[in-house]
Amino acid sequence: MKKKLAELLIDRKDLSNRLNVLTLRLHNAVIAPKESAGPVEEFRPLLDEFMTVSRDYSKVDGLIAKANQQAKVVGPPAETIADAIIARDLAKRRMALFASLAQATGETNQRRYREETPMVAVVPVTSLQAQVDVQSKIFRELDVAIQQANWSTELTYDE
């Protein structure tokens, strides 16, 4: 069977959602009100379905992991999709840090601790915002490169 990597990512998300729903249903199937005839759903068929879906999820996840290690990206200095994902996640963390620090500089009118000493910003918000902008650009470029690779990478596999 042939599919684009992006399609497998969608399949994995769907399988993950199904596993979450089945987990909730299984939790409801192991208990019942004391005065009732039993649980709303039968446990064994739900468990069988969960095991099948989790096996499918594992297979799709493995295919995605292999593709991410092998497929190349075009653009930023990352070589594979896996490298680009790592770099994108790092840019996202850095962007979040600088954004929260920039926001904190605006909270100088708040009092800290119990004393009434006002707080003052010791780092210029403009330099923090500049870092947010830099990391945002890196994040966007990597994200576009990953999406392009996801839609251009075709996988052939056995069902």
Phi, psi and omega in degrees: 000145178243137175210154172284150177304320180300324178293321177294325176296321177294317178300317180298319178298316178298316179296321177298317178297318178298319178297320178297317179294316179297323177299314178297317180295322177296320178299322178286337182277347181265357178226155177207153175302145185304323184269004184266172179282350180147186180293163180294322180235155177285136183292310189300313179297324177294318179296318178299316179296319178300316181296320178294312181295320180293326175294317178297318179300314181299320180295312180296317180298321177295318177298318179296316181299316178296316180297319180296329178283335186255324186289139181268151174250154178251133176123249186302172188288011176277146182267314181246169176300319180301316178298318181294322178296317179297314180295321179296317179297322177295316178299321179296316178297315180295318179300315180296320179297308182295324177295317180291325176292320177298320178295322181296329179293338178276355181262031185286342179280348179282149177271142177251143180061210184260340180286163184263023180284122179290151180264147177232147177288132180251355176236130181296132181298331181296322180289325177292318180294326177297321178292323175301315180297317179298311182293326177297318179296316178300314180302311182298315181298317179293320180297318178297317180297320179295314180298319178299315180295321179299321182273346179258346180273120179252133181248140173246127183208164177272143179281000000 
